[in-house]
Amino acid sequence: MIRTNDHGLPETIARALIKKEAEYNAGKVNASVTTLIQSPRIALLRKLHYKDIVRDLSEEFYALLGSGVHHLLEMGKTDDMVVEERLFMNIDGWNISGGVDVQQIDGDEVDILDYKVTSTYSVTKDGDVKPEWVSQTNLYALLVEANKPLKVRSLTIICVLRDWQSTMAKRDPLYPQAPLVKVPIPLWSRARQLDYARERIALHRQAEFDHNMGEEIERCTVEDRWVRNEAWTVQKVGGKRALKVFNNPVDALEFQHSKGSGYEIIHRPGKSTRCDYCGVSSFCSQYRDEISKEETDDGNPDLPPEET
């Protein structure tokens, strides 16, 4: 990876960031948990083009804060805690590993805690837990039970809110009242955890096979790309103005049927916000196609809905 320091981070911070990445070691595995839950396309492109990826050190700063949190965990651990343990498991011939932040042991049961340095938006946007947090921690649970005679009792994400404001907490009771927030994570059955792991392994294996055969790697899904503002419009056949705009195709279809013949549904792709941050967009044909389509669409801006 090519590191830049365009924003002039102090040398001490720059060296710490570089050292942090150099020390990371997932072990001799096919994939870590964080890679397994990732888009196979992103993971493989990152592996293939790692030496050519350009990344500014400023983009890694919050990861350094995360390392500081983990250092505090080591300082504060008790005899019934296991902190920063990497566990391994073989599933369908693939070796996977995962670094579990905290295992709080109580007899033959264990509570898993994972720490995230994140924004307040992550815990206030809509009340929903990020799907990747659910997947990641459930795979950690699978690893723990595969390696130890323990039963996982609970999963929790501890969010360290990097942009928390005390003034907002005083003004808004719905705003996080402390810079640390506990987010309980639903615990899947062991069968579901294993099925999910196998599904992800199959997807990553297929991506590698397609690449080796000279085929295009399976494209990122809407969820992979964090698509925002996707819409479906209902308009007259051949018309240019939307009669009504919907955020899902089912409602659009119902409305189309209610209008009778002579109306069609037009899909408006949303903005793929993940592509700006994945780090491999410059090597991705799907991203180039998205940009090309956006440039084409810019020449035909969306018109407002008709009055009804």
Summary of the structure (lengths in Angstrom):
residues: 308
radius of gyration: 22.9
end to end distance: 54.8
largest distance: 71.3
contacts: 833
relative contact order: 0.12
helix: 43%
strand: 25%
